[in-house]
Amino acid sequence: MPFDHVMVVGGGSWGTALAQAAAMAGRRVTLVARDAAQVDEINTSHTNRRYLGDQALHAAITATMQAVEADIVILAVPAQASRSALGLIDPALLAGKPVILSAKGLEMGTLDRQSEILLDMAPAAIPFVLSGPSFAADVAAGRPTAVTLAGDDASQTSALAAALAGPSFRPYAADDRIGVEIAGALKNVYALACGAVDGAGLGASARSALIARAYAEMARMVAAMGGSASTLTGLAGLGDLTLTCTSVQSRNYQFGMALGRGESVDAIVAGGAKLAEGVATTPVADALARSHGVDAPLVEAVLAVLTGKADITTVVAGLMSRPLKRED
């Protein structure tokens, strides 16, 4: 199958960045956005200033408000909006087509992964998952970025990765779709925790210890849900965890910093901050950990902070007082 035409659903920063990457890889790209003014700007000025400032967009990108027939579909909307976005697309357009899921989150209520949402809404679609250490501004500007593309068919995943690979955007093919999805979702939860440690002034040592224990906890979750522990040593695991848990460019890290300063979720949002993906994913991750019998004290701790049951200083003190045991 030729992979000449890519449809990207979602006109935000990440969707626009992925459209840019696909265009730089030589694909013809249709970007589907909801706002008529935004569509007009992309088509006439080749910018999307609301999300990417003055970054010039590739001439191969055109925008529209309606889904179209394409060889590759990339879904690039927030995790909690995936089901509604897919509901606006005729499943026939997705039947037999590779659909790349780029949101990193678990659905509230259903506890579904992104690929489970896709197969519920468009059962004949072929799911792939894109994840890894990447910021939209870097991808759109053509700065070197490497990510993981996971699918169930090795040859098709490799062909898809090759079609999207450009001079600066490098997708590496993998076969552990579940592990990549879980790692991508959980790293946002842990980024909230690391940001909160920073916001509370608890020091770089505490943050580093938290990242290490988050890695171990993530490994337990991935294994319990049918993924491979080896996934965590790569871009979608350690790579993305490290980036998101250490950079103020991360929305989840920024949100966590505000939590660490003692602000509530409502106050942070009222102050103009966008709700971070990890906020919605945390209670889902907690429910999944409990249902699979996984010990996940860090997820529990982040949930306690988000719900106002404890502040980050108290939570860290509690984690430090847990019984000593051999490191796993």
Helices and strands as residue ranges (DSSP letters): E 5-9, H 13-24, E 28-32, H 36-44, H 49-52, E 61-64, E 72-75, G 79-81, H 82-87, H 91-94, E 98-101, H 114-121, E 126-131, H 136-140, E 145-151, H 154-164, E 169-174, H 177-199, H 204-224, G 229-233, I 235-239, H 240-244, H 251-260, H 265-270, H 277-291, H 297-306, H 312-320
